[in-house]
Each structure stands twice: as structure tokens, then as C-alpha cells.
């Protein structure tokens, strides 16, 4: 399937979060943007590569451990007054429309890491 001339509503942001490497680190994230028809196969491949079995088939080495995958929809918003050249009115056609994220859904989560990672994130952010 060739993916050209897509609508914003057909795009998805996929956020892949990996287990922290050491206790003081922030979890590493990778962001990917793709057509909604590609998300399921991408999630399946990512889970196979980074969770079950978590082995790179080309090197036979272990991969970074996957914590979670979230999928987000995009929507057009604006124009807002602060995107218009005269800085005056919302919905002014002279302003810029923005692409915003809405409706985040978890596509995969490793329950073993979920609890410990959330506790660690709270400790990092709230002390």
C-alpha cells in the first residue's frame, strides 16, 4: 500500500517507552509517526523485538527491554490568536492551524515493569 496524500486524522503517533537502564535514569522513549493501518504490525514487531523474545534476530543479542507502547491520534486545531500575524483573533484564516495529539491509548504494557517504573517516575518527579 502506498501512503501518500494522507489526512491528519489517518496519522498516529506511536510512543515506545523502554525500561530505564539504571535507577536514576529517565525511561528512554522513541516516537514514530505512521498511517493508522500500519500501527498493529509495528506494535507486533516492536513487542517481538523488545519483549518476547527480546532478541535481535540479526545479531542474536538482547535488545532494550520494552515497557509500554502508546498510540495517539492527531487532530487539527486553531488557528488561535497567538498563531496569527496580528496576534488578535481565534479562528482567523490568516493564522496557522496546528496538529495536536488527542486520545492516547495503551497498545502494550509489560505488567512486570509497570508498577516499578511508575514508582520510579514518581520518585524522580516528586522526590
C-alpha positions in Angstrom: 0.0 0.0 0.0 1.4 3.4 -1.0 0.8 6.0 1.6 0.7 9.4 0.0 -1.7 12.3 0.5 -2.8 11.2 3.9 -5.3 13.1 6.1 -4.1 14.2 9.5 -6.8 12.1 11.0 -5.2 9.0 9.5 -1.8 9.6 11.2 -0.8 8.1 14.5 2.0 8.9 16.9 3.4 5.7 18.5 5.4 6.3 21.7 7.6 3.4 22.6 9.0 3.5 26.1 11.8 1.3 27.2 12.9 0.2 30.7 15.3 2.5 32.5 18.9 1.4 32.3 19.7 2.3 35.9 17.6 3.5 38.8 18.3 7.3 38.4 17.7 7.4 34.6 14.6 8.5 32.9 13.0 5.9 30.7 14.1 6.2 27.1 11.3 6.9 24.6 11.2 6.7 20.8 8.5 8.5 18.8 7.2 7.2 15.5 4.6 8.6 13.1 2.7 6.4 10.8 -0.6 5.7 9.0 -3.2 4.1 11.2 -3.2 1.0 9.0 0.5 0.3 9.9 0.2 0.5 13.7 -0.8 -3.1 14.5 2.1 -4.6 12.6 4.5 -2.1 14.0 3.3 -2.9 17.6 3.6 -6.6 16.9 7.2 -6.3 15.5 8.2 -4.0 18.4 6.9 -6.4 21.0 8.7 -9.3 19.4 12.0 -7.4 19.1 12.0 -5.8 22.5 9.9 -8.0 24.8 9.0 -11.5 23.6 11.6 -12.9 22.9 13.5 -9.6 23.1 16.3 -10.9 20.9 17.6 -9.2 17.7 17.4 -11.9 15.1 20.3 -10.5 13.1 22.8 -10.3 16.0 21.2 -12.7 18.4 21.9 -10.1 21.1 19.4 -9.0 23.7 17.5 -5.8 22.9 16.5 -2.9 25.2 13.5 -4.1 27.3 10.1 -2.7 26.3 7.9 -1.2 29.0 5.0 0.2 27.1 3.6 1.4 23.7 1.1 4.2 23.4 -0.8 5.2 20.3 -2.1 8.7 19.8 -4.4 10.3 17.3 -3.8 13.6 15.7 -6.3 16.4 15.1 -6.1 19.9 13.5 -6.6 22.8 16.0 -6.7 26.5 15.7 -5.9 28.9 14.3 -5.5 30.6 17.7 -4.9 34.3 18.2 -1.2 33.6 19.0 -0.7 32.0 15.6 -2.0 35.0 13.6 0.4 37.7 12.3 -1.6 40.4 14.1 -2.0 38.4 17.3 -5.7 39.2 17.5 -8.4 36.7 16.8 -9.0 32.9 17.2 -10.1 31.1 14.0 -8.6 33.9 11.8 -7.8 32.2 8.5 -4.5 34.2 8.5 -3.4 32.1 11.5 -1.6 28.8 11.5 -3.5 25.5 12.1 -1.7 23.2 14.5 -1.6 19.5 14.6 -2.4 18.3 18.2 -2.4 14.9 19.9 -5.7 13.5 21.3 -6.9 10.2 22.5 -3.8 8.3 23.8 -4.4 4.6 24.1 -2.0 2.0 25.5 -1.3 -0.7 22.9 1.1 -2.8 25.1 2.3 -2.7 28.6 4.6 -5.0 30.5 2.9 -5.5 33.8 6.1 -6.6 35.5 7.7 -3.2 34.8 4.5 -1.1 35.0 4.4 -0.9 38.8 8.1 -0.4 39.4 8.6 2.1 36.6 5.6 4.2 37.8 7.0 4.2 41.3 10.4 5.3 40.0 8.9 8.0 37.8 7.1 9.4 40.8 10.3 9.4 42.8 12.1 11.2 40.0 9.4 13.9 39.5 8.2 14.3 43.1 11.2 13.4 45.2 
